[in-house]
Amino acid sequence: MKVHHRFTEIDGRQVFYREAGDPSAPHVLLLHGAPASSHMFRDLIPLLAERFHVVAPDYLGFGFSDSPTIDEFAYSFDSITGVVAGLTDHLGLATYAIYVQDYGAPVGWRLALADPTRITAVISQNGNAYVEGFGDIFWPELWEHTERPTAQNEMPLRAGLTLDSIRDQYVTGVGDPSLVSPDTWHSDFANLQRPGNADVALTLFRDYHTNVELYPAVHEWFRSSQPPTLVVWGAGDPIFVPAGAEAFRADLPRAEIHLLEGGHFLLETHAREVGALINDFLARVLS
């Protein structure tokens, strides 16, 4: 299966995306987490592209997309979503299933709330939509800084941008860490070294509260539309804990929920298992 690596201009910015599969097949939009990029889908894309048209963009400030400074672009989850929406329009994706992970969830939920008729299915892989999903690490420091930003309480957030901290995101909760390639955290760390990218990361941290404020609207969309939903969760993730997966049942009683013995970046160790679950799920709900 050929995977194309493409650039296009959206709103005056260069956006990178990976694309594979027949463009006339049902579309699947893969939305990555942080501090990752579409690179996290490198193993999954070929597994899905035999049946589906797969598109995986890099957000502005991530991966190979342009990385304007915070003075050149008003970073927020709204503005990032706007660029992704522009890409879906540019590619003619009238309807599509969304795969959301970490930051991919707030982007995906915004796309859905903007036009629910375009979303054919939801796949959440450690993509949070409920407060029950927040773990005990990182979040207390983030909320404190959001409510009362100071240079002092910003320090724990900056500590989350170090090479060791990014490595921890990849290997914590993984039974055999040797299965996770060091390319992952070194690539993400290198991206953060681009001029101004640490400030981009901190700006998005400070904007994260807007995602939680959006949850009631997301839950209402779940209840009213009942989108076909597959939840595949790395049970060892300390950032978005398994309770966040189970919480989907509150509004989506028919959601298919699978807890796998992996971590936050589940595809690094379970791409084949996740790919098989997605292929089976989408074949049924999109038939």
C-alpha positions as CSV (number, residue, x, y, z in Angstrom):
1,M,0.0,0.0,0.0
2,K,1.5,3.3,-1.1
3,V,1.4,6.1,1.5
4,H,1.8,9.6,0.0
5,H,3.5,12.4,1.9
6,R,2.0,15.7,0.8
7,F,2.0,19.5,1.5
8,T,-0.7,22.0,0.7
9,E,-1.4,25.6,1.6
10,I,-4.3,26.3,3.9
11,D,-5.0,29.9,5.0
12,G,-1.5,30.9,3.8
13,R,0.3,28.2,5.8
14,Q,2.0,25.0,4.6
15,V,0.2,21.9,6.0
16,F,1.7,18.5,5.8
17,Y,-0.5,15.3,5.6
18,R,-0.2,11.6,4.9
19,E,-2.7,10.1,2.5
20,A,-3.3,6.5,1.4
21,G,-6.1,4.5,-0.1
22,D,-8.8,5.0,-2.8
23,P,-10.2,8.6,-2.6
24,S,-13.6,7.2,-3.6
25,A,-13.7,4.9,-0.5
26,P,-15.1,6.1,2.8
27,H,-12.8,8.6,4.4
28,V,-11.0,8.3,7.7
29,L,-9.4,11.4,9.3
30,L,-6.6,10.6,11.8
31,L,-6.0,13.3,14.4
32,H,-2.8,13.1,16.3
33,G,-1.9,13.9,19.9
34,A,0.8,16.0,21.5
35,P,3.7,16.4,21.3
36,A,3.4,13.9,18.5
37,S,2.4,14.3,14.8
38,S,1.0,12.2,12.0
39,H,4.1,10.1,12.4
40,M,2.3,8.3,15.1
41,F,0.0,6.8,12.4
42,R,2.8,5.4,10.2
43,D,2.0,1.8,11.1
44,L,-1.8,2.2,11.2
45,I,-2.3,3.9,7.8
46,P,-1.3,0.9,5.7
47,L,-3.6,-1.4,7.8
48,L,-6.6,0.8,7.0
49,A,-5.9,1.9,3.5
50,E,-6.9,-1.3,1.8
51,R,-10.5,-0.5,2.6
52,F,-10.6,3.2,3.3
53,H,-9.2,6.5,2.2
54,V,-7.0,7.7,5.0
55,V,-5.8,11.3,5.7
56,A,-3.5,12.2,8.6
57,P,-2.5,15.9,8.9
58,D,0.1,17.6,11.1
59,Y,-1.4,20.5,13.0
60,L,0.4,23.9,12.7
61,G,3.3,23.8,15.0
62,F,3.7,20.0,14.8
63,G,5.5,17.6,12.6
64,F,6.3,18.9,9.1
65,S,3.6,21.6,8.9
66,D,4.5,25.3,9.3
67,S,5.4,26.4,12.8
68,P,4.7,30.1,13.1
69,T,5.5,31.7,16.4
70,I,2.8,32.7,18.8
71,D,3.2,36.3,17.5
72,E,2.5,35.1,14.0
73,F,-0.4,32.8,14.6
74,A,-3.0,32.9,17.4
75,Y,-2.7,29.3,18.7
76,S,-5.7,27.8,20.2
77,F,-7.7,24.6,19.8
78,D,-10.2,26.6,17.8
79,S,-7.6,27.9,15.4
80,I,-5.9,24.6,14.9
81,T,-9.3,23.0,14.2
82,G,-10.0,25.7,11.6
83,V,-6.9,24.7,9.7
84,V,-7.8,21.0,9.8
85,A,-11.3,21.9,8.6
86,G,-9.8,23.9,5.8
87,L,-7.8,20.8,4.8
88,T,-10.9,18.6,4.8
89,D,-12.7,21.1,2.5
90,H,-9.6,21.3,0.3
91,L,-9.5,17.5,-0.1
92,G,-13.3,17.3,-0.7
93,L,-14.0,15.1,2.4
94,A,-17.7,15.7,2.6
95,T,-18.1,13.1,5.3
96,Y,-15.5,11.1,7.3
97,A,-14.9,9.0,10.3
98,I,-12.6,10.6,13.0
99,Y,-9.8,8.8,14.9
100,V,-8.9,11.0,17.9
101,Q,-6.0,10.7,20.3
102,D,-5.0,13.2,23.0
103,Y,-5.1,16.6,21.3
104,G,-6.9,15.0,18.4
105,A,-10.0,14.7,20.6
106,P,-10.6,18.5,21.1
107,V,-10.0,18.9,17.4
108,G,-12.3,16.1,16.5
109,W,-15.1,17.3,18.9
110,R,-14.9,20.8,17.4
111,L,-15.2,19.4,13.9
112,A,-18.2,17.4,14.9
113,L,-20.0,20.3,16.7
114,A,-19.4,22.6,13.7
115,D,-21.1,20.1,11.4
116,P,-22.3,16.8,12.9
117,T,-23.6,15.6,9.5
118,R,-20.1,15.2,8.3
119,I,-19.0,12.7,11.0
120,T,-19.8,9.1,10.0
121,A,-18.1,7.4,13.0
122,V,-15.9,8.1,16.0
123,I,-12.8,6.1,17.1
124,S,-11.3,7.4,20.3
125,Q,-7.8,6.1,21.3
126,N,-7.1,7.7,24.6
127,G,-9.0,10.7,23.3
128,N,-10.7,12.2,26.3
129,A,-14.3,13.5,26.4
130,Y,-15.1,13.2,30.2
131,V,-13.5,14.6,33.4
132,E,-13.3,11.1,34.7
133,G,-10.5,10.5,32.2
134,F,-8.0,13.0,33.8
135,G,-5.3,11.2,35.7
136,D,-3.5,12.4,38.9
137,I,-0.3,13.5,37.1
138,F,0.2,16.7,35.1
139,W,-3.4,17.9,35.3
140,P,-3.3,19.5,38.8
141,E,-0.3,21.6,37.7
142,L,-2.0,22.5,34.5
143,W,-5.2,23.6,36.2
144,E,-3.3,25.6,38.8
145,H,-1.4,27.5,36.0
146,T,-4.6,28.1,34.1
147,E,-6.3,29.6,37.1
148,R,-3.3,31.6,38.3
149,P,-0.5,31.8,35.7
150,T,2.9,32.6,37.2
151,A,6.5,31.9,36.1
152,Q,6.8,29.6,39.2
153,N,3.8,27.4,38.5
154,E,4.7,27.3,34.8
155,M,7.9,25.4,35.6
156,P,6.2,21.9,35.9
157,L,4.6,22.4,32.5
158,R,8.0,23.3,31.0
159,A,9.3,20.2,32.6
160,G,6.8,18.2,30.6
161,L,8.6,19.3,27.4
162,T,11.9,17.7,28.2
163,L,13.3,14.6,26.4
164,D,12.9,12.4,29.5
165,S,9.3,13.5,30.1
166,I,8.3,12.9,26.5
167,R,10.0,9.4,26.7
168,D,7.9,8.7,29.8
169,Q,4.7,9.5,27.8
170,Y,5.7,6.7,25.4
171,V,6.8,4.0,27.7
172,T,4.8,4.4,30.9
173,G,2.2,1.6,31.1
174,V,3.9,-0.4,28.4
175,G,4.6,-4.0,29.3
176,D,7.8,-4.2,27.2
177,P,9.2,-0.7,26.7
178,S,11.8,-2.1,24.2
179,L,9.0,-2.4,21.7
180,V,8.7,1.4,21.5
181,S,11.2,3.0,19.1
182,P,13.3,5.9,20.5
183,D,12.7,7.6,17.2
184,T,9.3,8.6,18.6
185,W,10.3,10.7,21.6
186,H,13.5,12.0,19.9
187,S,11.4,13.2,16.9
188,D,8.8,14.9,19.1
189,F,11.6,16.6,21.2
190,A,13.3,17.8,18.0
191,N,10.1,19.4,16.9
192,L,9.9,21.3,20.2
193,Q,13.4,22.7,19.5
194,R,12.1,24.7,16.5
195,P,12.2,28.5,17.3
196,G,9.2,29.4,19.4
197,N,7.7,25.9,19.7
198,A,8.0,25.6,23.4
199,D,5.9,28.8,23.7
200,V,3.4,27.2,21.3
201,A,3.1,24.2,23.6
202,L,2.6,26.3,26.7
203,T,0.0,28.4,24.9
204,L,-2.0,25.3,24.0
205,F,-1.6,24.0,27.6
206,R,-3.2,27.3,28.8
207,D,-6.0,26.9,26.3
208,Y,-6.8,23.3,27.4
209,H,-9.6,24.5,29.8
210,T,-11.7,25.4,26.7
211,N,-11.9,21.7,25.8
212,V,-13.3,20.8,29.2
213,E,-15.8,23.6,28.9
214,L,-16.9,22.1,25.6
215,Y,-17.7,18.7,27.1
216,P,-21.4,19.3,27.9
217,A,-21.9,20.2,24.2
218,V,-20.0,17.1,23.1
219,H,-22.1,14.9,25.4
220,E,-25.3,16.4,24.0
221,W,-24.0,15.6,20.5
222,F,-23.3,12.1,21.6
223,R,-26.8,11.7,23.1
224,S,-28.7,13.3,20.3
225,S,-26.8,11.8,17.3
226,Q,-25.5,8.5,18.7
227,P,-22.6,8.4,16.3
228,P,-21.2,4.9,15.9
229,T,-18.3,4.9,18.4
230,L,-15.3,2.6,19.0
231,V,-13.2,3.3,22.1
232,V,-9.7,1.7,22.1
233,W,-7.7,2.7,25.2
234,G,-4.2,2.0,26.4
235,A,-5.1,0.9,30.0
236,G,-1.7,1.9,31.3
237,D,-2.0,5.6,30.3
238,P,-1.5,7.7,33.5
239,I,-2.5,10.9,31.6
240,F,-5.9,9.8,30.3
241,V,-6.9,6.9,32.6
242,P,-9.3,4.0,31.7
243,A,-12.2,5.6,33.6
244,G,-12.3,8.1,30.6
245,A,-12.9,5.2,28.3
246,E,-15.7,3.7,30.4
247,A,-17.3,7.1,30.7
248,F,-18.4,7.1,27.1
249,R,-21.1,4.6,28.0
250,A,-23.0,7.3,29.9
251,D,-24.0,9.0,26.6
252,L,-23.2,6.3,24.1
253,P,-24.6,3.0,25.5
254,R,-23.8,1.2,22.3
255,A,-20.2,2.3,22.2
256,E,-17.7,-0.5,21.7
257,I,-15.0,-0.2,24.4
258,H,-11.7,-2.1,24.5
259,L,-9.0,-1.7,27.1
260,L,-5.7,-2.9,25.8
261,E,-2.5,-3.5,27.8
262,G,-0.6,-0.5,26.4
263,G,0.1,3.1,27.1
264,H,-0.8,6.6,26.0
265,F,0.6,6.1,22.5
266,L,-1.0,2.7,22.1
267,L,-0.2,2.3,18.4
268,E,3.5,2.0,19.2
269,T,2.9,-1.5,20.6
270,H,-0.6,-2.5,19.4
271,A,-1.0,-1.1,15.9
272,R,-2.1,-4.4,14.4
273,E,-4.7,-5.1,17.2
274,V,-6.1,-1.5,16.9
275,G,-6.1,-1.7,13.1
276,A,-8.1,-5.0,13.2
277,L,-10.6,-3.5,15.6
278,I,-11.1,-0.4,13.4
279,N,-11.4,-2.4,10.2
280,D,-14.0,-4.6,11.7
281,F,-15.9,-1.7,13.2
282,L,-15.9,0.6,10.2
283,A,-16.8,-2.3,7.8
284,R,-20.0,-2.8,9.9
285,V,-21.0,0.7,10.7
286,L,-20.2,2.2,7.3
287,S,-21.7,-0.6,5.2
